[in-house]
Amino acid sequence: MELDYLAPFLARIGDPAQMSAELAQQLKEDCLEDLKQRLIDMANLIQGRFEKETQQLQWKQNWYQQNQTTMTKEEEEEYVSYCSEAMFRIHILEERLNRHKELAPQKYVALESRLRGDNRLAEFLN
């Protein structure tokens, strides 16, 4: 089953029985703008998580620098474990962000192509 990406946009305007070139163009632009905003929001979300993890790691490293001489072996092991896990999370977030940045333009182009080929819009957009 294929997703009807136009359904929410058609529903907003009352699912008109007749399509015009102007309406088809507006639907296309609205649909593409919505995807663009969702892609930007996702990139911002991943970037925010990346920055938060990085800041927390930096804070923990600063804390360690100040307290390393008075730490017990157990505290030091906890610190090393925390750093390892944090670096893993940071690496994963960096990979997700890079992949998102790589795929976002492809997703936009793919949607644009699907919209041009959609039976409801095709005669007005080509």
Secondary structure, DSSP 4 states (H G I P E B T S, - for coil): ----TTHHHHHHTT--SS--HHHHHHHHHHHHHHHHHHHHHHHHHHHHHHHHHHHHHHHHHHHHHHHGGG--HHHHHHHHHHHHHHHHHHHHHHHHHHHHHHHHHHHHHHHHHHHHH-TTTHHHH-
